[in-house]
Amino acid sequence: MTSSAARSTSATDLIQEVTQSEAPEAAAAPCVKGWVHSLETGGTLDGPGLRYVLFLSGCPLRCCYCHNPDTWHMRKGKLQSSDDIATEIASFAPFLKRGRGGVTLTGGEPLVQPEFCRAILRASKELGLHTALDTSGFLGARADDAFLEDVDLVLLDIKAFSEATYRNVTGVRLRPTLDFAERLSAMKKPVWLRYVLVPDFTDNTAEIEALARYVADLKNVERVDVLPYHDLGAYKWPRLDKAYRLAGTQPPKLEETERVRNIFRARGLLAT
């Protein structure tokens, strides 16, 4: 995903202000076990406000710029129960509410483990927390309507807008992501679109313009985040005995990133 599991997980000083007596009890949702890569408390990049961000293991995509390739294989994560996760979220709930935030499930691809996600989302809603799902949409068919009722916001990564480019970047087909995007639009489910701008891979003007037209027609996209490529996770690839295809690729210049944002703005979209 476009979030980094290596970001700071402290926010300790703020969290310590929350007393034990303020924390509600965890929800009595069905217990499910799942594989967790890592977590971040006090996150600010994966939804509104301060967030408890859970990085789940497992992903069917093989994005060439992935900065968390260590999340690809589900069973290389830590096996945990949804009850334990819910209890921990409950302890942070007052802190998250004060920060006008909530819980974000990311990865990896969280929909590799839909029942684990379902249990955590249900528990989070029972605690009165805002919920967000950060997904490529490739496995969107696994999220039924009941699942999505417990999701307040979808952070949808559309990584390219031609079948050839999408497959070159991710190794999988584009159409399932678009099917999911269109379903979310029909449900009027709020979406923040994420688009990673990678020089010589996802910077084709015609494709970006086509994506902007498509997104404007969806009517449920609240904002578009154009994220400039970075190589902060490149060091992980050789550690996993994998070749990094983008070695030597430089981040796009600020003016190029702003140019792409303006393509979305020209279609009436809020682009950041």
Phi, psi and omega in degrees: 000179181272001174266152180256124179289349182270000182292164184301141179242024186276271188050029189297317184300318179292319183297324183293344178288341181277120181277157181300325183292339181280339187283125177287165177285151177293152181291150179270062178271157178304137182278130179227144177260145180207172185256123184246133176277309183190177176216161178225131174250142183078022178293148181232004186249359188236054183122175184288147174070197177274135191226149168269112186250119181253119179266113181267153181270149178107130176201132178276347179275156176229064185298135186291341179253011185307128177259007172228055180296345177286357176264356189298319187261116189305312188282004172271359174273189179259127180285123180223162178261150178296331177298316180295318178296316181298321179296318179294317178301319180301324181291336179265352190305313179299320178299315181293321179292320177298325180273010179053040183241220183169215186241134176237130173258126182219200183191216017049197175237109185300332183284000166296332182236068188296323182288325175296314177300315182304314182295319181290319178297317179298316178297320180295318178293325176298333178275359179078027184259147171291141181235145177223144177242119179260113189214154172281343183081353183298327179254027184302333179296341179283345180263097181284178185297322179296321176302311186289341175298333180266010178248120180275331185212135174252125171266101190258120178268109170255108194273346176189168184231020165234149182301320182293314180294318181299315180293323179296322183281321190248337184086001181229178183279151178280324192306318179301326177293318179292322176302317180293317179301317181290325176294317178298322178297316179297329179276351186060036178279124181302137182228136163252117180277140176240133181225117180271122182267110183243118179307133178071004177237307185236029183250017179289120186299316182298319179292321180293319178298320177296320177296317180299319177297316181298313183294320179299328180285343182289327174074353181247006182273114184281330179198160176238123176259110175270112188255115180293136177306141170221164183247029185295338179258006184299329183295339182287331186298307179297331177295335178260012181059040179238141177279135180264109187295334186263017178305128180091348178289131180265150175301151177294150177292155182303320181292330177290317177298318179292325177300317180292320176301321181293333175297318177290319180299326180296341177262014176082016182261146172282118183238133180236000000 
